[in-house]
Amino acid sequence: MKNIDLTITFEEPKYWSAKANLGTEQNPEPYVVFAHSLEELRELIQEGVTGDLGIEGIAFNEVFKANSEAFPV
C-alpha cells in the first residue's frame, strides 16, 4: 500500500479542494478535486482514483490547510 499526502483546503464552507501528487518528484502527476463539502470531496477522490484512473493500492494521508498552516487529521 502506497501512502500519499492529500492536501485539503477550504476557502469558505461550501468550497473544498484537494490536491495530491500521484507521480514522482521527477515526473509529477497532480490530482486535483473540487467539491461543495468534505464528504463529497472524499467520495469524489475515491471514485476518481479507483474508477477513472484505475489506480489500486494507495491510501491518502489527509492534510488540512487553513490560514496558511497545514495540520494532519
Helices and strands as residue ranges (DSSP letters): E 2-12, E 15-21, E 30-35, H 38-47, I 48-52, E 58-66, E 69-72
